């Protein structure tokens, strides 16, 4: 892929496909660099719409509509921020000379779990859990018997953990199958994974600016139903295990190619490291970097995209806690306790126009001398946030 030459102020136009809370931070950082910004999403008043120079509401799975918008705006870089995008549109746009970040190939491979798992395990050769791909209930039953119980069942394509479950016995197969099939995204095919009783899991933010690969300090996280709840940085790891994690991340990111930030998810069991997934964009668990690093993952993403030199420095330990709505509302609100305004705390309300049960609406950020103490405080304080 050919990348544009080094930029001068106001000469670069960024088109963001997907304008949620992570995209909002990307747009803010792009404007700090003097870049022109366009935010696109499937619904009006998405978080990034409020801060971009221009915004559009488009069905991003509609190939012709998306291509028409790309041709109209003629962006320097196209940054896909969600999975639900017409791959055909991205491939055609790239063929016409548009620069898709990190590349249309990388987006294609990471868009669903089948593509990236097959790529990582069979082409790159990194260590993963056992897995099978199935389409029917009978195939699911057979795959679960082969892999053994408990096993993890997920749609090949979904976001925020939707449709994911742990199946502990044969009697639960049908219920897990129905849960996966009802998830948003592509549930026509499922992945059945060996359940790894890992000690902990991390996100390793991995940067490629086209010249070298750089890592942020590892981020520990807690998920519920496949969706992030808490994260902290740095995650405590043995140096030897961290080196293994970095090698896996480097191998996967190098093979994917392109520029930008990659959120590489890994399982750690004793001294073994297993590859789980990778997102070719800022990662939700990486929101903690808004308070722990000299440059957040969003700022680093843009610098890597532009081919600029990368200077990653963690200035503090810290933790983040996601605030999720417990209700349906057309006029959502968030009420903060006075402790949220302390000098070592920050709170980001995303500005989503509608809330529903389980939807992530804001994030609490806390810095401290140790990640463990920051996490403890985050867990306590997030309970005091209300709607």
Phi, psi and omega per residue, in radians:
X1 nan 2.448 3.064
X2 -1.651 2.235 3.111
X3 -1.766 2.566 3.074
X4 -1.024 2.689 3.129
X5 -1.194 2.895 -3.121
X6 -0.846 2.458 -2.993
X7 -1.465 2.765 2.930
X8 -2.082 2.744 -3.078
X9 -0.885 2.370 3.073
X10 1.175 0.247 -3.135
X11 -1.796 -0.082 -3.082
X12 -1.983 2.371 3.123
X13 -2.110 2.132 -3.121
X14 -1.793 2.203 3.014
X15 -1.935 2.094 -3.110
X16 -1.753 2.119 3.115
X17 -1.775 1.702 -2.988
X18 1.982 2.050 -2.946
X19 -2.218 0.762 3.110
X20 -1.405 -2.753 -3.065
X21 -1.131 -0.611 3.125
X22 -1.254 -0.726 3.094
X23 -1.092 -0.607 3.116
X24 -1.031 -0.774 3.138
X25 -1.176 -0.606 3.087
X26 -1.099 -0.784 3.141
X27 -1.084 -0.757 3.129
X28 -1.032 -0.793 3.137
X29 -1.164 -0.634 3.114
X30 -1.110 -0.690 3.135
X31 -1.219 -0.536 3.063
X32 -1.109 -0.455 3.118
X33 -1.598 0.043 3.112
X34 1.416 0.364 -3.128
X35 -1.558 2.634 3.063
X36 -1.451 2.387 -2.996
X37 -2.201 2.443 3.096
X38 -2.290 2.176 -3.126
X39 -1.936 2.270 -3.090
X40 -2.170 2.383 3.027
X41 -2.702 3.026 -3.080
X42 -1.493 -0.144 -3.132
X43 -2.347 2.735 -3.110
X44 -1.285 2.648 3.048
X45 1.042 0.612 3.001
X46 -1.106 2.700 -3.060
X47 -0.855 -0.768 -3.104
X48 -1.299 -0.320 3.111
X49 -1.060 -0.594 -3.063
X50 -1.292 -0.215 -3.087
X51 -2.108 -0.131 -3.134
X52 -1.430 2.772 3.062
X53 -1.113 -0.727 3.104
X54 -2.442 2.647 3.125
X55 -2.400 2.689 -3.137
X56 -2.431 2.613 2.998
X57 -1.930 2.017 -3.056
X58 -2.499 2.497 2.955
X59 -1.295 1.808 -3.016
X60 -1.301 -0.079 3.025
X61 -1.621 -0.040 3.067
X62 -1.561 1.807 -3.047
X63 -0.948 -0.889 -3.045
X64 -1.163 -0.702 -3.141
X65 -1.135 -0.700 -3.133
X66 -1.206 -0.759 3.115
X67 -1.106 -0.666 3.118
X68 -1.077 -0.721 3.128
X69 -1.190 -0.710 3.120
X70 -1.075 -0.781 3.128
X71 -1.110 -0.677 -3.128
X72 -1.125 -0.792 -3.038
X73 -1.525 -0.428 3.112
X74 0.892 1.021 -3.080
X75 -1.247 2.655 3.037
X76 -1.271 -0.738 3.127
X77 -2.294 2.437 3.031
X78 -1.915 2.113 -3.095
X79 -1.970 1.726 3.049
X80 -1.220 2.227 -3.099
X81 -2.007 -0.042 3.096
X82 -2.416 2.908 -3.129
X83 -1.446 -0.500 -3.017
X84 -1.403 1.250 -3.138
X85 -2.344 2.532 3.090
X86 -1.141 1.949 3.115
X87 -1.127 -0.648 3.131
X88 -1.042 -0.655 3.124
X89 -1.152 -0.730 3.140
X90 -1.155 -0.745 3.121
X91 -1.102 -0.747 -3.139
X92 -1.190 -0.686 3.107
X93 -1.078 -0.727 3.122
X94 -1.137 -0.696 3.104
X95 -1.083 -0.514 3.140
X96 -1.478 0.017 3.064
X97 1.835 -0.012 3.087
X98 -1.336 2.607 -3.087
X99 -1.722 1.857 3.108
X100 -1.608 2.315 -3.091
X101 -1.781 2.266 -0.079
X102 -1.353 -0.433 3.013
X103 -3.072 2.786 3.100
X104 -1.100 -0.603 3.104
X105 -1.090 -0.827 -3.121
X106 -1.118 -0.714 3.097
X107 -1.084 -0.738 3.132
X108 -1.077 -0.805 -3.095
X109 -1.177 -0.612 -3.074
X110 -1.648 -0.076 -3.082
X111 -1.139 -0.554 3.077
X112 -2.412 2.821 -3.007
X113 -1.195 -0.451 3.137
X114 -1.176 -0.791 -3.111
X115 -1.084 -0.862 -3.038
X116 -1.316 -0.619 -3.135
X117 -1.173 -0.776 3.109
X118 -1.094 -0.755 -3.138
X119 -1.078 -0.861 -3.077
X120 -1.167 -0.803 -3.045
X121 -1.372 -0.731 -2.995
X122 -1.688 -0.513 3.131
X123 -1.729 -0.837 -3.139
X124 -1.398 -0.576 3.073
X125 1.477 0.459 3.104
X126 -1.519 2.824 -3.068
X127 -1.363 2.255 3.088
X128 -2.355 2.994 2.988
X129 -1.254 2.853 3.026
X130 -1.138 2.625 -3.118
X131 -2.690 2.748 3.040
X132 -2.469 2.686 3.046
X133 -1.974 2.338 -3.059
X134 -2.404 2.794 3.108
X135 -2.168 -0.449 -3.082
X136 -2.044 2.904 3.123
X137 -1.112 -0.685 3.118
X138 -1.118 -0.733 3.109
X139 -1.126 -0.655 3.109
X140 -1.111 -0.768 3.131
X141 -1.063 -0.758 -3.130
X142 -1.156 -0.752 -3.123
X143 -1.133 -0.693 3.131
X144 -1.125 -0.665 3.102
X145 -1.147 -0.687 3.140
X146 -1.161 -0.801 -3.082
X147 -1.347 -0.622 -3.137
X148 1.737 2.739 3.129
X149 -1.721 2.575 -0.090
X150 -1.297 2.775 3.070
X151 -2.428 2.806 -3.108
X152 -1.846 2.312 -3.109
X153 -2.100 2.228 -3.104
X154 -2.482 2.664 2.914
X155 -1.153 2.649 3.116
X156 -1.170 -0.385 3.131
X157 -2.464 2.007 3.041
X158 -2.841 2.942 3.132
X159 -2.194 2.758 3.067
X160 0.944 0.563 3.044
X161 1.340 0.135 -3.095
X162 -1.119 2.282 3.088
X163 1.471 0.015 -3.109
X164 -1.546 2.429 3.099
X165 -2.661 2.814 3.030
X166 -1.847 2.110 -3.131
X167 -1.707 2.075 -3.027
X168 -1.768 -0.216 3.135
X169 -2.792 2.817 -3.069
X170 -1.022 -0.552 -3.107
X171 -1.157 -0.281 -3.123
X172 -1.652 -0.094 -3.035
X173 -0.969 -0.863 -3.054
X174 -1.116 -0.721 3.127
X175 -1.128 -0.710 3.114
X176 -1.159 -0.656 3.110
X177 -1.079 -0.813 -3.125
X178 -1.148 -0.686 3.120
X179 -1.079 -0.761 3.139
X180 -1.155 -0.690 -3.087
X181 -1.210 -0.441 -3.114
X182 -1.529 -0.065 -3.088
X183 -1.256 2.662 3.051
X184 -1.273 2.698 -3.074
X185 1.788 -2.798 -3.122
X186 -1.625 1.836 3.133
X187 -1.915 0.315 3.132
X188 -1.208 -0.398 3.108
X189 -2.363 2.532 -3.116
X190 -2.094 2.712 3.003
X191 -1.937 2.336 3.069
X192 -1.932 2.130 -3.063
X193 -2.059 2.556 2.966
X194 -1.061 2.353 3.096
X195 -1.407 2.032 3.127
X196 -1.673 2.018 3.099
X197 -1.316 1.227 -3.028
X198 -1.270 2.723 3.101
X199 -1.334 -0.647 3.087
X200 -2.890 2.946 3.100
X201 -2.258 2.651 -3.109
X202 -2.365 2.800 2.878
X203 -1.929 2.216 3.079
X204 -1.910 1.786 3.118
X205 -1.246 2.086 -3.005
X206 -2.107 2.195 -3.047
X207 -1.919 2.394 3.052
X208 -2.272 1.981 3.117
X209 -1.764 0.248 -3.139
X210 1.567 -0.178 -3.137
X211 -2.035 -0.710 3.118
X212 -2.681 2.890 3.109
X213 -1.862 2.290 -3.075
X214 -2.226 2.614 -3.126
X215 -2.085 2.531 2.878
X216 -1.485 2.853 3.041
X217 -1.053 2.543 -3.083
X218 -1.064 2.548 -3.129
X219 -1.982 2.129 3.038
X220 -1.459 2.651 3.110
X221 -2.663 2.741 3.060
X222 -2.067 2.253 3.115
X223 -2.032 2.697 3.037
X224 -2.316 2.070 -3.084
X225 1.109 0.493 3.127
X226 1.472 0.014 -3.119
X227 -1.977 2.436 -3.081
X228 -1.171 2.384 3.097
X229 -2.034 -0.872 3.133
X230 -2.331 2.611 2.977
X231 -2.513 2.745 -3.140
X232 -2.627 2.696 -3.125
X233 -2.506 2.280 0.072
X234 -1.562 2.624 2.966
X235 -1.356 2.357 -3.120
X236 -1.349 2.138 -3.118
X237 -2.482 2.627 2.965
X238 -1.132 2.530 3.140
X239 -1.040 -0.656 -3.129
X240 -1.157 -0.635 3.116
X241 -1.267 -0.688 3.092
X242 -1.059 -0.693 3.108
X243 -1.093 -0.684 3.081
X244 -1.105 -0.744 3.137
X245 -1.102 -0.749 -3.140
X246 -1.149 -0.628 3.112
X247 -1.139 -0.766 3.107
X248 -1.067 -0.826 -3.128
X249 -1.081 -0.755 3.129
X250 -1.082 -0.768 -3.113
X251 -1.100 -0.764 -3.118
X252 -1.192 -0.831 -3.109
X253 -1.145 -0.697 3.103
X254 -1.087 -0.724 -3.127
X255 -1.205 -0.613 3.110
X256 -1.204 -0.669 3.128
X257 1.349 3.114 -3.139
X258 1.476 3.103 -3.080
X259 -2.062 2.728 3.117
X260 2.249 -2.897 3.120
X261 -1.825 2.548 -3.140
X262 -2.255 2.201 3.075
X263 -1.601 1.758 -3.086
X264 -1.650 2.063 -3.139
X265 -1.657 2.310 -3.052
X266 -2.388 2.544 3.033
X267 -1.778 2.421 3.106
X268 -2.051 2.143 3.075
X269 -2.229 1.880 -3.022
X270 0.972 -2.024 -3.132
X271 -1.811 0.189 -3.124
X272 -1.770 2.528 3.139
X273 -2.123 2.257 3.137
X274 -2.029 2.305 3.033
X275 -1.280 2.395 3.093
X276 -1.963 -1.182 -3.107
X277 -2.610 2.981 3.023
X278 -2.532 2.421 3.051
X279 -1.974 2.186 -3.107
X280 -1.474 0.963 -3.054
X281 -3.017 3.017 3.047
X282 -0.961 2.564 -3.022
X283 -1.911 2.541 -3.101
X284 -1.050 -0.670 3.115
X285 -1.139 -0.375 -3.127
X286 -1.359 -0.001 3.070
X287 -1.061 -0.381 3.095
X288 -1.042 -0.443 -3.134
X289 -1.179 -0.222 3.060
X290 -1.093 -0.370 -3.111
X291 -2.113 -0.196 -3.050
X292 -1.824 -0.345 -3.001
X293 -2.072 2.799 3.057
X294 -1.124 -0.660 3.017
X295 -2.175 2.282 3.109
X296 -1.213 2.955 3.095
X297 -1.030 -0.499 -3.105
X298 -1.274 -0.756 3.080
X299 -1.146 -0.719 3.128
X300 -1.145 -0.659 3.111
X301 -0.993 -0.853 -3.117
X302 -1.167 -0.689 3.123
X303 -1.123 -0.671 3.090
X304 -1.171 -0.735 3.109
X305 -1.018 -0.714 -3.112
X306 -1.371 -0.098 -3.139
X307 1.349 0.304 -3.133
X308 -1.358 2.826 3.079
X309 -1.195 2.619 -3.051
X310 -2.012 2.216 3.115
X311 -2.166 1.674 -3.074
X312 -1.708 2.117 3.132
X313 -2.419 2.181 3.040
X314 -1.507 2.162 -3.071
X315 -1.741 -0.199 3.141
X316 -2.829 2.761 2.906
X317 -1.414 2.719 -3.122
X318 -2.953 3.071 -3.133
X319 -2.560 2.756 3.055
X320 -2.253 2.658 3.086
X321 -2.386 2.205 3.135
X322 -1.389 2.388 3.017
X323 -1.793 2.130 -3.115
X324 -1.988 2.473 -3.129
X325 -1.226 2.633 3.088
X326 -1.967 0.166 -3.047
X327 -2.645 2.857 3.037
X328 -1.551 2.295 3.122
X329 -2.733 2.436 3.033
X330 -1.558 -0.175 3.100
X331 -2.325 1.173 -3.050
X332 -1.149 2.637 3.087
X333 -2.492 2.780 3.103
X334 -2.306 2.226 3.134
X335 -1.913 2.173 -3.052
X336 -1.803 2.501 3.023
X337 -1.336 2.806 -3.098
X338 -1.087 -0.471 -3.134
X339 -1.124 -0.359 -3.129
X340 -1.220 -0.199 -3.123
X341 -1.786 0.237 3.115
X342 -1.148 2.799 -3.037
X343 -1.143 -0.410 -3.121
X344 -1.824 0.312 3.121
X345 -2.138 2.706 3.001
X346 -2.532 2.679 -3.136
X347 -2.461 2.175 -3.123
X348 -1.970 1.997 3.042
X349 -1.614 2.233 -2.957
X350 -1.340 -0.437 -3.140
X351 1.392 0.542 3.084
X352 -1.248 2.397 -3.012
X353 -1.276 -0.340 -3.099
X354 -2.417 2.486 3.048
X355 -2.002 2.674 2.969
X356 -2.569 2.885 -3.047
X357 -1.010 2.191 3.116
X358 1.565 -0.090 -3.128
X359 -1.362 2.330 -3.131
X360 -1.322 2.130 -3.022
X361 -1.981 -0.360 -3.081
X362 -2.844 2.968 3.089
X363 -2.427 2.402 3.065
X364 -1.709 2.356 -3.133
X365 -2.169 2.286 -3.141
X366 -2.362 2.359 3.030
X367 -1.956 2.641 -3.106
X368 -2.760 3.086 3.135
X369 -1.205 -0.562 3.133
X370 -2.227 2.514 3.130
X371 -1.086 -0.621 -3.116
X372 -1.087 -0.758 3.138
X373 -1.240 -0.608 3.084
X374 -1.113 -0.736 3.126
X375 -1.124 -0.741 3.133
X376 -1.043 -0.760 3.126
X377 -1.188 -0.675 3.134
X378 -1.097 -0.744 3.127
X379 -1.082 -0.645 -3.113
X380 -1.300 -0.767 -3.035
X381 -1.289 -0.604 -3.085
X382 -1.107 -0.435 3.117
X383 -1.210 -0.331 -3.111
X384 -1.582 -0.117 3.089
X385 -1.407 2.410 -3.099
X386 -2.384 3.068 -3.133
X387 -1.907 nan nan
